[in-house]
Amino acid sequence: MKVLELLDKLQDLVENGATVPFSTKIIVDPDEVLDLLDEVRAEMPGDLKDAIRINEQEKMIIGNAEREANKIMNAAERKVKELIDSDEITRSAYNKAQDMLKKANSESLNMRIGSIEYSAAMLKDLQDKLRDMMNTVEDNKIELKELRKSAINSRTPEIKEGE
């Protein structure tokens, strides 16, 4: 994921910045930091596209599960009709057909629940990753503001000519 690579670069920039003498503060190039933040913002829509894609996959999985369940139900209903038409095994066939219908309904429900749970887990994972990235970006922005203030406050006044 490109956003994570950009955040790693930003972290390297902060961790490897020149230190201010007699201080734990560091000096970073604000233009370089701002460029990296702009790149992170530009990449964020890609992560959002991933979330949309996952949501569409969820719908497709659910649709496939419902279609498969309908096929199973239709096959079971056809089998029920065939068995009912047969005089010799009507009662046995009816019971088997009912069992098949119950099994088909159960499998259909299990498939649907499984696909929903999978999609929900994927979306939650993506949401957690996006939240972590946003928190990191916010923390870095706050740290950069503090570094900027520190740098501004540590400027030495220029000695006037003639003094």
Disulfide bonds with the S-S distance in Angstrom:
none
